[in-house]
Amino acid sequence: WEPASPFFDVPDVNDHAPVLLTAGKRIFHFATQSLRGWDNAGNVVRYSDDNGVTWSKPTTMLSRDDPRHLSQPCSAFVAKNGHLVVACDGDLHKDERLITSADGGKTWRVAAGDMRATAGRYAIHPAVAQRDDGQIINFLRDPDPMPVQLSRDMGETWTQKDSPFPGIRGGQKASALKLQSKALLLISMDNKGTVVGKGGTFAALSLDDGET
């Protein structure tokens, strides 16, 4: 490894919640530009086509002046239709939504469906992936047991049920990833010892797209 060096820094803002996504040979970097903690935020995106040696100039995905403005990016994937999909916390933690791009990140659209409203209580940091049937699957932090949500319309609406996994808490975030084998991988934490004995980080693998 080479010595560590600054990756990204914009003066006078909080460059918070980085998310990296590979799409073919392109690497996307998403981040919040927050003026107060992680709020009063606008999200930006930049990309690299040379394995991170050089990066494009960051562009604003959604201005902090937009009434739908979002805060921390949490997870991302490339959908089957080629759209970029990023799951974000709402500014001031007011909601949880998807923001999607159909043109490779040039323009962005905020989905109508609020994952937190579907959860019916405080829930943040969505970990999202896409199932083989096209539905988006989403795991949320804070409620116990951990809720799992599904959307058939790219985040316009959501349905929810309890997952078999314990809820996670502050300072923790789950990660969901669709593997090339078509298995669905969830990485999360067990704070109660109900999944992995005395507790700790665990990996759960589903061969039926999150049904079991």
Z-matrix of the N, CA and C atoms (Angstrom, degrees):
N
C 1 1.466
C 2 1.517 1 110.03
N 3 1.328 2 116.75 1 144.12
C 4 1.457 3 121.49 2 173.00
C 5 1.528 4 108.69 3 -81.53
N 6 1.320 5 118.47 4 162.52
C 7 1.471 6 120.34 5 177.02
C 8 1.526 7 110.97 6 -59.90
N 9 1.309 8 116.29 7 146.40
C 10 1.463 9 120.96 8 179.33
C 11 1.524 10 110.36 9 -65.60
N 12 1.333 11 115.32 10 144.20
C 13 1.458 12 120.96 11 177.94
C 14 1.523 13 108.13 12 -142.00
N 15 1.344 14 118.93 13 159.95
C 16 1.469 15 120.39 14 -179.11
C 17 1.525 16 111.46 15 -58.28
N 18 1.313 17 116.13 16 135.47
C 19 1.458 18 122.31 17 -177.63
C 20 1.521 19 111.56 18 -92.69
N 21 1.338 20 116.03 19 -41.13
C 22 1.463 21 120.02 20 -175.29
C 23 1.523 22 108.12 21 -165.43
N 24 1.325 23 116.92 22 131.76
C 25 1.465 24 119.11 23 -179.99
C 26 1.520 25 109.48 24 -155.75
N 27 1.301 26 115.81 25 122.66
C 28 1.457 27 122.70 26 174.13
C 29 1.527 28 107.34 27 -112.14
N 30 1.322 29 119.08 28 127.03
C 31 1.463 30 120.87 29 -176.95
C 32 1.526 31 112.76 30 -58.00
N 33 1.322 32 114.99 31 139.94
C 34 1.469 33 123.36 32 169.20
C 35 1.521 34 114.74 33 70.61
N 36 1.312 35 118.34 34 13.27
C 37 1.460 36 120.42 35 173.35
C 38 1.524 37 109.09 36 -131.32
N 39 1.323 38 115.58 37 162.34
C 40 1.457 39 121.76 38 176.48
C 41 1.528 40 108.38 39 -91.57
N 42 1.321 41 117.04 40 105.64
C 43 1.470 42 121.75 41 176.77
C 44 1.525 43 107.99 42 -78.66
N 45 1.314 44 115.48 43 81.76
C 46 1.460 45 120.82 44 -166.53
C 47 1.526 46 111.14 45 -106.94
N 48 1.325 47 116.33 46 159.43
C 49 1.465 48 124.54 47 167.35
C 50 1.529 49 113.05 48 57.35
N 51 1.342 50 117.70 49 60.20
C 52 1.461 51 118.62 50 178.30
C 53 1.528 52 111.47 51 -70.91
N 54 1.309 53 115.80 52 139.83
C 55 1.468 54 122.90 53 172.60
C 56 1.517 55 107.47 54 -129.51
N 57 1.330 56 117.06 55 128.51
C 58 1.455 57 122.53 56 175.99
C 59 1.518 58 109.55 57 -107.26
N 60 1.332 59 116.24 58 139.92
C 61 1.460 60 122.17 59 -179.71
C 62 1.519 61 109.08 60 -140.22
N 63 1.328 62 116.99 61 128.94
C 64 1.450 63 120.51 62 173.99
C 65 1.523 64 109.49 63 -96.04
N 66 1.322 65 116.31 64 133.31
C 67 1.463 66 123.00 65 177.69
C 68 1.522 67 106.74 66 -133.29
N 69 1.326 68 116.68 67 95.11
C 70 1.450 69 119.68 68 -171.25
C 71 1.513 70 109.43 69 67.70
N 72 1.327 71 116.69 70 -126.18
C 73 1.459 72 120.85 71 178.58
C 74 1.521 73 112.31 72 -93.12
N 75 1.317 74 117.58 73 -0.60
C 76 1.465 75 121.52 74 -178.36
C 77 1.530 76 110.21 75 -96.17
N 78 1.327 77 116.57 76 136.90
C 79 1.464 78 122.94 77 173.98
C 80 1.517 79 108.14 78 -108.58
N 81 1.325 80 116.75 79 125.09
C 82 1.460 81 121.91 80 175.50
C 83 1.526 82 109.42 81 -99.38
N 84 1.319 83 116.03 82 140.84
C 85 1.465 84 123.07 83 174.47
C 86 1.523 85 107.96 84 -122.39
N 87 1.329 86 115.60 85 117.97
C 88 1.459 87 122.84 86 177.42
C 89 1.522 88 109.01 87 -107.19
N 90 1.334 89 117.48 88 145.26
C 91 1.463 90 120.65 89 178.66
C 92 1.518 91 110.12 90 -159.05
N 93 1.318 92 115.47 91 157.72
C 94 1.457 93 122.52 92 174.67
C 95 1.528 94 109.88 93 -88.93
N 96 1.320 95 116.08 94 144.14
C 97 1.457 96 122.88 95 169.72
C 98 1.526 97 106.71 96 -115.59
N 99 1.334 98 116.54 97 92.39
C 100 1.456 99 121.58 98 -170.40
C 101 1.522 100 110.55 99 -106.46
N 102 1.327 101 115.39 100 140.18
C 103 1.461 102 120.91 101 -178.64
C 104 1.521 103 112.47 102 -94.99
N 105 1.328 104 117.85 103 -18.66
C 106 1.477 105 120.92 104 -178.96
C 107 1.519 106 108.13 105 -143.22
N 108 1.341 107 115.51 106 102.20
C 109 1.462 108 118.68 107 -174.43
C 110 1.513 109 109.35 108 63.06
N 111 1.328 110 116.25 109 -119.67
C 112 1.466 111 119.46 110 173.13
C 113 1.527 112 111.09 111 -113.91
N 114 1.341 113 116.82 112 20.37
C 115 1.458 114 121.39 113 179.94
C 116 1.525 115 110.86 114 -114.36
N 117 1.355 116 115.10 115 -176.22
C 118 1.469 117 120.62 116 -169.12
C 119 1.527 118 108.66 117 48.00
N 120 1.332 119 114.11 118 55.25
C 121 1.459 120 121.55 119 -164.47
C 122 1.519 121 113.10 120 -113.84
N 123 1.315 122 114.73 121 153.58
C 124 1.453 123 123.44 122 166.72
C 125 1.519 124 107.27 123 -135.55
N 126 1.320 125 118.10 124 139.05
C 127 1.458 126 120.98 125 -176.80
C 128 1.524 127 111.34 126 -95.43
N 129 1.327 128 115.27 127 147.48
C 130 1.453 129 121.57 128 179.68
C 131 1.520 130 110.10 129 -125.68
N 132 1.341 131 114.41 130 160.79
C 133 1.461 132 121.32 131 176.31
C 134 1.522 133 108.47 132 -137.06
N 135 1.319 134 116.37 133 143.85
C 136 1.457 135 122.58 134 169.41
C 137 1.521 136 106.94 135 -141.65
N 138 1.330 137 116.92 136 170.52
C 139 1.462 138 118.63 137 -176.64
C 140 1.523 139 110.81 138 -145.94
N 141 1.326 140 114.31 139 159.97
C 142 1.460 141 122.44 140 177.26
C 143 1.519 142 108.88 141 -130.71
N 144 1.324 143 116.12 142 135.97
C 145 1.459 144 121.57 143 175.52
C 146 1.525 145 112.24 144 -109.86
N 147 1.346 146 116.84 145 9.42
C 148 1.464 147 120.04 146 179.94
C 149 1.529 148 111.08 147 -130.98
N 150 1.323 149 115.51 148 43.34
C 151 1.471 150 121.68 149 176.13
C 152 1.520 151 112.88 150 61.77
N 153 1.318 152 117.11 151 31.41
C 154 1.455 153 120.54 152 174.07
C 155 1.516 154 115.11 153 88.15
N 156 1.344 155 117.94 154 6.20
C 157 1.467 156 119.76 155 177.67
C 158 1.516 157 110.08 156 -69.00
N 159 1.319 158 116.65 157 -44.81
C 160 1.466 159 121.43 158 176.10
C 161 1.523 160 108.90 159 -129.97
N 162 1.346 161 115.63 160 157.17
C 163 1.464 162 121.52 161 -176.58
C 164 1.520 163 110.36 162 -132.75
N 165 1.316 164 115.25 163 149.88
C 166 1.457 165 120.27 164 174.21
C 167 1.526 166 110.10 165 -69.63
N 168 1.324 167 116.08 166 163.89
C 169 1.454 168 119.96 167 173.14
C 170 1.525 169 108.86 168 -66.51
N 171 1.333 170 119.61 169 133.70
C 172 1.463 171 120.37 170 -179.71
C 173 1.523 172 111.51 171 -65.19
N 174 1.305 173 115.87 172 141.74
C 175 1.458 174 121.92 173 176.42
C 176 1.519 175 109.46 174 -120.91
N 177 1.317 176 115.76 175 152.28
C 178 1.457 177 121.53 176 -178.20
C 179 1.524 178 110.31 177 -79.00
N 180 1.330 179 116.79 178 127.10
C 181 1.456 180 121.81 179 177.25
C 182 1.525 181 110.56 180 -79.67
N 183 1.329 182 115.77 181 -44.64
C 184 1.463 183 122.17 182 -179.24
C 185 1.520 184 107.59 183 -152.92
N 186 1.313 185 117.12 184 121.98
C 187 1.447 186 121.70 185 -175.54
C 188 1.523 187 111.42 186 -65.76
N 189 1.315 188 115.91 187 149.98
C 190 1.475 189 120.15 188 174.56
C 191 1.521 190 111.42 189 -67.57
N 192 1.321 191 117.56 190 -12.64
C 193 1.458 192 121.35 191 176.30
C 194 1.529 193 112.26 192 -85.94
N 195 1.316 194 117.26 193 -10.11
C 196 1.462 195 120.83 194 177.32
C 197 1.534 196 109.02 195 -72.76
N 198 1.331 197 119.31 196 136.09
C 199 1.466 198 120.10 197 -178.75
C 200 1.525 199 113.62 198 -62.43
N 201 1.331 200 117.64 199 -17.92
C 202 1.472 201 120.79 200 178.89
C 203 1.521 202 111.76 201 -99.05
N 204 1.344 203 118.04 202 14.02
C 205 1.464 204 120.53 203 -169.33
C 206 1.521 205 112.01 204 -55.07
N 207 1.328 206 113.35 205 146.32
C 208 1.460 207 122.06 206 -173.19
C 209 1.518 208 110.04 207 -115.59
N 210 1.330 209 114.12 208 160.40
C 211 1.455 210 120.33 209 177.66
C 212 1.519 211 108.96 210 -108.53
N 213 1.310 212 118.38 211 -122.48
C 214 1.459 213 123.08 212 -165.28
C 215 1.531 214 114.48 213 -63.19
N 216 1.334 215 118.72 214 123.05
C 217 1.459 216 119.72 215 165.47
C 218 1.534 217 108.98 216 -63.62
N 219 1.324 218 115.99 217 141.43
C 220 1.466 219 119.92 218 -175.76
C 221 1.522 220 113.20 219 -119.38
N 222 1.321 221 118.02 220 -38.81
C 223 1.461 222 121.59 221 -179.43
C 224 1.520 223 107.86 222 -162.92
N 225 1.334 224 116.66 223 163.39
C 226 1.464 225 120.03 224 -175.60
C 227 1.520 226 110.02 225 -155.65
N 228 1.332 227 115.61 226 156.33
C 229 1.463 228 121.02 227 173.34
C 230 1.526 229 108.74 228 -156.90
N 231 1.325 230 115.68 229 165.97
C 232 1.453 231 121.87 230 173.49
C 233 1.526 232 107.21 231 -98.86
N 234 1.336 233 116.95 232 120.85
C 235 1.460 234 121.31 233 -176.93
C 236 1.531 235 110.71 234 -73.99
N 237 1.327 236 114.56 235 165.83
C 238 1.458 237 120.64 236 -179.74
C 239 1.527 238 112.01 237 -60.18
N 240 1.326 239 117.22 238 -29.01
C 241 1.459 240 120.74 239 179.33
C 242 1.528 241 112.50 240 -86.39
N 243 1.342 242 117.09 241 6.53
C 244 1.449 243 121.77 242 178.36
C 245 1.512 244 115.44 243 89.04
N 246 1.343 245 117.94 244 -5.59
C 247 1.457 246 120.72 245 179.45
C 248 1.529 247 110.89 246 -70.34
N 249 1.314 248 116.18 247 144.12
C 250 1.464 249 121.14 248 169.93
C 251 1.526 250 108.21 249 -83.01
N 252 1.316 251 116.44 250 133.88
C 253 1.463 252 121.84 251 -177.93
C 254 1.524 253 108.95 252 -126.72
N 255 1.333 254 116.71 253 122.62
C 256 1.465 255 122.28 254 178.97
C 257 1.529 256 108.16 255 -124.21
N 258 1.319 257 116.77 256 127.93
C 259 1.463 258 122.00 257 175.80
C 260 1.523 259 108.61 258 -93.91
N 261 1.339 260 116.69 259 129.69
C 262 1.467 261 121.62 260 -173.94
C 263 1.522 262 111.61 261 -131.90
N 264 1.332 263 114.14 262 150.28
C 265 1.457 264 119.81 263 165.41
C 266 1.520 265 108.68 264 -74.04
N 267 1.319 266 116.59 265 149.18
C 268 1.456 267 120.12 266 172.62
C 269 1.512 268 111.12 267 -78.36
N 270 1.326 269 116.40 268 154.57
C 271 1.453 270 119.73 269 176.38
C 272 1.526 271 109.59 270 -60.79
N 273 1.335 272 115.95 271 140.75
C 274 1.470 273 122.56 272 -175.27
C 275 1.527 274 111.08 273 60.93
N 276 1.333 275 116.08 274 21.02
C 277 1.474 276 122.17 275 -179.64
C 278 1.525 277 111.51 276 53.02
N 279 1.330 278 116.06 277 39.43
C 280 1.470 279 118.63 278 -177.47
C 281 1.525 280 112.56 279 -84.29
N 282 1.334 281 117.34 280 -21.78
C 283 1.456 282 120.53 281 -177.52
C 284 1.524 283 109.10 282 -160.70
N 285 1.326 284 116.28 283 177.83
C 286 1.462 285 123.70 284 177.04
C 287 1.521 286 106.61 285 -138.66
N 288 1.336 287 117.38 286 120.76
C 289 1.465 288 119.88 287 -174.46
C 290 1.526 289 111.66 288 -142.28
N 291 1.333 290 114.35 289 165.37
C 292 1.452 291 121.51 290 170.29
C 293 1.521 292 109.56 291 -93.35
N 294 1.322 293 115.93 292 145.53
C 295 1.452 294 121.79 293 168.57
C 296 1.522 295 106.30 294 -123.99
N 297 1.333 296 117.11 295 130.24
C 298 1.460 297 120.85 296 -170.66
C 299 1.527 298 110.85 297 -127.65
N 300 1.330 299 114.45 298 153.83
C 301 1.459 300 120.99 299 177.54
C 302 1.521 301 109.38 300 -131.85
N 303 1.335 302 115.96 301 129.92
C 304 1.462 303 121.63 302 178.51
C 305 1.526 304 111.96 303 -98.33
N 306 1.343 305 117.49 304 -1.06
C 307 1.458 306 120.07 305 -175.60
C 308 1.529 307 112.33 306 -127.68
N 309 1.331 308 115.42 307 36.84
C 310 1.458 309 119.41 308 174.76
C 311 1.507 310 115.56 309 73.43
N 312 1.325 311 117.12 310 20.90
C 313 1.458 312 120.92 311 176.26
C 314 1.510 313 114.95 312 99.59
N 315 1.348 314 118.05 313 5.91
C 316 1.469 315 120.18 314 179.13
C 317 1.527 316 111.24 315 -75.72
N 318 1.325 317 117.15 316 -42.87
C 319 1.464 318 122.00 317 177.54
C 320 1.512 319 109.17 318 -130.16
N 321 1.339 320 115.55 319 154.95
C 322 1.465 321 120.49 320 -172.85
C 323 1.524 322 110.64 321 -134.30
N 324 1.333 323 115.41 322 149.49
C 325 1.458 324 122.63 323 179.84
C 326 1.523 325 109.51 324 -130.75
N 327 1.321 326 117.19 325 131.38
C 328 1.467 327 122.20 326 178.53
C 329 1.523 328 109.22 327 -88.11
N 330 1.323 329 116.95 328 126.92
C 331 1.463 330 121.37 329 178.75
C 332 1.521 331 110.54 330 -72.35
N 333 1.322 332 115.87 331 152.79
C 334 1.466 333 121.19 332 -175.31
C 335 1.529 334 112.63 333 -76.70
N 336 1.304 335 117.43 334 -28.68
C 337 1.461 336 120.20 335 -172.43
C 338 1.515 337 113.37 336 -72.68
N 339 1.334 338 116.85 337 127.87
C 340 1.461 339 123.60 338 179.32
C 341 1.523 340 108.53 339 -99.39
N 342 1.324 341 116.86 340 110.94
C 343 1.459 342 121.09 341 -178.24
C 344 1.528 343 111.69 342 -64.30
N 345 1.332 344 116.89 343 -33.87
C 346 1.468 345 118.92 344 179.31
C 347 1.525 346 110.78 345 -69.14
N 348 1.322 347 117.33 346 -42.14
C 349 1.463 348 119.59 347 178.03
C 350 1.526 349 110.36 348 -60.69
N 351 1.335 350 116.82 349 -37.84
C 352 1.467 351 120.14 350 177.07
C 353 1.519 352 110.74 351 -64.43
N 354 1.338 353 116.66 352 -37.60
C 355 1.469 354 120.07 353 178.81
C 356 1.521 355 111.57 354 -68.48
N 357 1.332 356 117.40 355 -27.47
C 358 1.456 357 120.97 356 178.45
C 359 1.511 358 114.28 357 77.24
N 360 1.317 359 117.66 358 12.64
C 361 1.464 360 121.95 359 178.84
C 362 1.522 361 108.07 360 -165.03
N 363 1.328 362 116.59 361 176.73
C 364 1.454 363 121.41 362 179.36
C 365 1.522 364 109.75 363 -57.99
N 366 1.319 365 117.13 364 121.74
C 367 1.462 366 122.80 365 179.04
C 368 1.518 367 107.83 366 -154.88
N 369 1.332 368 117.05 367 133.80
C 370 1.460 369 120.69 368 -174.25
C 371 1.530 370 110.68 369 -139.03
N 372 1.333 371 114.57 370 179.53
C 373 1.464 372 125.03 371 172.01
C 374 1.537 373 113.06 372 54.06
N 375 1.322 374 118.95 373 62.23
C 376 1.460 375 120.93 374 -179.97
C 377 1.529 376 112.76 375 -64.59
N 378 1.331 377 114.91 376 133.51
C 379 1.464 378 122.22 377 173.11
C 380 1.518 379 106.98 378 -106.05
N 381 1.326 380 118.18 379 112.72
C 382 1.453 381 121.81 380 -169.36
C 383 1.525 382 111.94 381 -118.78
N 384 1.328 383 114.92 382 152.44
C 385 1.459 384 123.49 383 173.78
C 386 1.520 385 106.87 384 -153.70
N 387 1.341 386 116.81 385 172.24
C 388 1.464 387 119.95 386 178.96
C 389 1.520 388 110.02 387 -116.03
N 390 1.325 389 115.75 388 131.84
C 391 1.457 390 121.94 389 179.15
C 392 1.526 391 110.78 390 -78.76
N 393 1.329 392 115.42 391 168.38
C 394 1.465 393 120.17 392 179.05
C 395 1.518 394 111.87 393 -62.86
N 396 1.349 395 117.27 394 -29.93
C 397 1.463 396 120.05 395 -179.49
C 398 1.523 397 112.80 396 -82.83
N 399 1.334 398 117.18 397 5.77
C 400 1.453 399 121.83 398 177.96
C 401 1.511 400 114.70 399 92.76
N 402 1.331 401 118.34 400 -15.71
C 403 1.460 402 120.22 401 179.26
C 404 1.528 403 110.32 402 -68.66
N 405 1.323 404 115.60 403 145.38
C 406 1.455 405 121.19 404 173.78
C 407 1.521 406 108.00 405 -91.08
N 408 1.324 407 115.83 406 131.34
C 409 1.460 408 121.66 407 177.66
C 410 1.523 409 108.50 408 -108.73
N 411 1.323 410 115.50 409 142.37
C 412 1.454 411 121.56 410 -170.99
C 413 1.526 412 109.95 411 -140.02
N 414 1.326 413 116.61 412 131.82
C 415 1.465 414 123.28 413 175.21
C 416 1.525 415 108.03 414 -115.68
N 417 1.346 416 117.28 415 134.88
C 418 1.464 417 122.29 416 -173.61
C 419 1.521 418 112.47 417 -116.95
N 420 1.339 419 115.43 418 153.49
C 421 1.458 420 121.78 419 177.44
C 422 1.525 421 111.35 420 -90.92
N 423 1.338 422 115.03 421 150.65
C 424 1.468 423 127.93 422 169.53
C 425 1.527 424 115.08 423 100.18
N 426 1.352 425 121.64 424 -55.95
C 427 1.472 426 116.98 425 177.32
C 428 1.533 427 111.37 426 -61.89
N 429 1.323 428 116.24 427 148.37
C 430 1.465 429 122.70 428 178.25
C 431 1.531 430 108.84 429 -128.97
N 432 1.345 431 118.01 430 120.17
C 433 1.457 432 127.41 431 3.39
C 434 1.527 433 112.31 432 -70.63
N 435 1.332 434 114.69 433 164.99
C 436 1.463 435 119.76 434 -179.82
C 437 1.521 436 110.19 435 -60.71
N 438 1.327 437 118.56 436 126.54
C 439 1.472 438 119.70 437 177.20
C 440 1.528 439 111.41 438 -77.69
N 441 1.318 440 115.26 439 146.94
C 442 1.456 441 121.11 440 171.94
C 443 1.525 442 107.11 441 -120.69
N 444 1.317 443 116.64 442 133.60
C 445 1.464 444 121.89 443 -176.50
C 446 1.524 445 109.81 444 -123.13
N 447 1.329 446 115.47 445 153.70
C 448 1.453 447 122.11 446 178.49
C 449 1.521 448 109.82 447 -130.52
N 450 1.334 449 115.67 448 143.24
C 451 1.461 450 121.61 449 175.57
C 452 1.521 451 108.95 450 -132.14
N 453 1.336 452 115.58 451 130.14
C 454 1.461 453 121.16 452 177.19
C 455 1.529 454 112.24 453 -95.04
N 456 1.334 455 117.62 454 -5.09
C 457 1.461 456 121.33 455 -171.59
C 458 1.532 457 112.28 456 -130.23
N 459 1.314 458 116.20 457 40.43
C 460 1.469 459 122.24 458 175.68
C 461 1.525 460 112.55 459 57.18
N 462 1.322 461 115.82 460 39.76
C 463 1.455 462 120.08 461 172.97
C 464 1.508 463 115.85 462 89.19
N 465 1.340 464 117.69 463 6.95
C 466 1.464 465 119.67 464 176.99
C 467 1.526 466 110.88 465 -72.09
N 468 1.322 467 117.36 466 -35.10
C 469 1.466 468 123.22 467 176.71
C 470 1.522 469 108.19 468 -141.74
N 471 1.347 470 115.61 469 156.10
C 472 1.464 471 121.89 470 -179.09
C 473 1.527 472 110.52 471 -135.06
N 474 1.320 473 116.00 472 148.65
C 475 1.467 474 122.63 473 167.55
C 476 1.523 475 107.29 474 -119.27
N 477 1.318 476 117.09 475 158.91
C 478 1.464 477 120.06 476 -172.38
C 479 1.521 478 112.02 477 -142.05
N 480 1.340 479 114.59 478 149.17
C 481 1.455 480 122.79 479 169.39
C 482 1.520 481 107.48 480 -148.22
N 483 1.333 482 116.67 481 168.68
C 484 1.460 483 120.32 482 176.63
C 485 1.522 484 109.82 483 -77.05
N 486 1.320 485 115.62 484 140.52
C 487 1.461 486 120.54 485 171.68
C 488 1.532 487 108.34 486 -89.08
N 489 1.323 488 118.51 487 169.34
C 490 1.469 489 119.96 488 176.24
C 491 1.519 490 113.29 489 -81.87
N 492 1.344 491 117.82 490 9.58
C 493 1.453 492 121.15 491 -173.15
C 494 1.526 493 111.84 492 -106.58
N 495 1.333 494 117.67 493 148.42
C 496 1.464 495 120.64 494 178.39
C 497 1.519 496 111.08 495 -69.59
N 498 1.329 497 115.71 496 153.92
C 499 1.452 498 120.25 497 176.21
C 500 1.521 499 111.11 498 -67.80
N 501 1.326 500 115.99 499 155.41
C 502 1.453 501 120.23 500 175.90
C 503 1.526 502 108.94 501 -114.23
N 504 1.320 503 117.16 502 166.96
C 505 1.462 504 120.14 503 -168.05
C 506 1.517 505 111.19 504 -129.14
N 507 1.337 506 115.76 505 -169.25
C 508 1.450 507 121.92 506 -175.73
C 509 1.518 508 113.01 507 -53.67
N 510 1.327 509 116.49 508 139.61
C 511 1.452 510 121.02 509 -178.97
C 512 1.512 511 113.76 510 81.66
N 513 1.346 512 117.37 511 4.52
C 514 1.454 513 121.59 512 -178.94
C 515 1.529 514 109.64 513 -126.21
N 516 1.328 515 115.69 514 148.50
C 517 1.452 516 121.21 515 179.18
C 518 1.518 517 108.59 516 -148.44
N 519 1.315 518 116.23 517 134.57
C 520 1.462 519 121.02 518 177.38
C 521 1.526 520 109.87 519 -84.40
N 522 1.335 521 115.69 520 164.28
C 523 1.455 522 121.70 521 176.58
C 524 1.522 523 108.65 522 -137.80
N 525 1.339 524 116.54 523 132.41
C 526 1.464 525 121.91 524 177.88
C 527 1.523 526 108.54 525 -119.20
N 528 1.319 527 116.27 526 138.35
C 529 1.459 528 120.80 527 -176.29
C 530 1.522 529 110.11 528 -145.63
N 531 1.321 530 115.56 529 129.25
C 532 1.459 531 121.37 530 173.96
C 533 1.525 532 108.15 531 -86.11
N 534 1.320 533 117.35 532 119.89
C 535 1.453 534 121.62 533 -175.26
C 536 1.525 535 111.46 534 -86.66
N 537 1.339 536 116.55 535 162.79
C 538 1.455 537 120.61 536 177.60
C 539 1.528 538 111.25 537 -62.36
N 540 1.322 539 116.65 538 -25.59
C 541 1.464 540 121.01 539 177.62
C 542 1.529 541 112.43 540 -73.25
N 543 1.351 542 116.67 541 -4.57
C 544 1.458 543 126.35 542 -175.83
C 545 1.530 544 112.82 543 79.18
N 546 1.322 545 117.45 544 -1.46
C 547 1.463 546 119.84 545 173.14
C 548 1.523 547 109.20 546 -72.46
N 549 1.328 548 115.72 547 154.02
C 550 1.463 549 122.69 548 177.14
C 551 1.520 550 108.40 549 -105.83
N 552 1.324 551 116.81 550 125.23
C 553 1.455 552 122.86 551 -177.70
C 554 1.519 553 109.63 552 -108.79
N 555 1.329 554 116.65 553 130.30
C 556 1.463 555 122.67 554 173.42
C 557 1.516 556 108.69 555 -120.36
N 558 1.324 557 116.34 556 126.19
C 559 1.465 558 122.44 557 173.06
C 560 1.518 559 107.27 558 -109.04
N 561 1.333 560 116.65 559 125.45
C 562 1.459 561 119.49 560 -178.63
C 563 1.524 562 109.48 561 -152.06
N 564 1.315 563 116.15 562 -173.17
C 565 1.457 564 122.88 563 -177.68
C 566 1.521 565 110.68 564 -119.97
N 567 1.318 566 115.08 565 145.14
C 568 1.464 567 122.01 566 176.58
C 569 1.526 568 107.90 567 -113.17
N 570 1.333 569 116.46 568 104.47
C 571 1.461 570 120.63 569 -178.16
C 572 1.523 571 113.05 570 -88.95
N 573 1.323 572 117.13 571 -6.96
C 574 1.461 573 120.99 572 -175.80
C 575 1.523 574 113.39 573 -111.56
N 576 1.311 575 117.65 574 -12.03
C 577 1.455 576 119.70 575 -175.83
C 578 1.512 577 113.28 576 77.39
N 579 1.333 578 117.39 577 21.45
C 580 1.464 579 120.03 578 -179.10
C 581 1.523 580 112.44 579 -86.99
N 582 1.342 581 117.07 580 -17.86
C 583 1.462 582 120.69 581 -177.76
C 584 1.517 583 111.08 582 -109.23
N 585 1.323 584 117.31 583 -43.54
C 586 1.464 585 121.02 584 -173.62
C 587 1.531 586 111.26 585 -126.66
N 588 1.327 587 115.98 586 57.19
C 589 1.458 588 119.47 587 173.64
C 590 1.511 589 113.38 588 64.74
N 591 1.315 590 116.86 589 -106.64
C 592 1.459 591 121.23 590 -177.57
C 593 1.523 592 112.79 591 -84.47
N 594 1.302 593 117.32 592 3.20
C 595 1.454 594 120.42 593 178.67
C 596 1.515 595 112.53 594 98.06
N 597 1.328 596 115.07 595 169.26
C 598 1.454 597 120.86 596 -179.64
C 599 1.513 598 111.04 597 133.71
N 600 1.322 599 115.90 598 -172.21
C 601 1.453 600 121.31 599 179.44
C 602 1.524 601 110.07 600 -76.02
N 603 1.332 602 116.65 601 140.45
C 604 1.464 603 119.63 602 178.74
C 605 1.519 604 110.28 603 -137.41
N 606 1.323 605 115.45 604 158.03
C 607 1.462 606 123.54 605 173.06
C 608 1.516 607 107.92 606 -114.26
N 609 1.329 608 116.62 607 128.87
C 610 1.465 609 121.86 608 177.91
C 611 1.523 610 108.27 609 -118.53
N 612 1.327 611 116.60 610 133.00
C 613 1.458 612 122.02 611 -177.13
C 614 1.521 613 109.58 612 -116.70
N 615 1.319 614 116.28 613 131.26
C 616 1.467 615 121.73 614 177.56
C 617 1.515 616 109.20 615 -117.85
N 618 1.326 617 116.39 616 130.36
C 619 1.458 618 121.84 617 177.84
C 620 1.533 619 111.93 618 -99.08
N 621 1.357 620 116.60 619 2.02
C 622 1.462 621 120.85 620 178.37
C 623 1.525 622 111.61 621 -128.64
N 624 1.326 623 114.61 622 37.55
C 625 1.470 624 121.98 623 173.71
C 626 1.517 625 113.99 624 59.26
N 627 1.326 626 115.86 625 40.57
C 628 1.457 627 120.62 626 172.41
C 629 1.515 628 115.40 627 90.87
N 630 1.338 629 117.94 628 3.99
C 631 1.459 630 119.34 629 176.48
C 632 1.528 631 110.62 630 -72.67
N 633 1.338 632 116.56 631 -39.10
C 634 1.467 633 121.90 632 175.95
C 635 1.517 634 108.31 633 -136.90
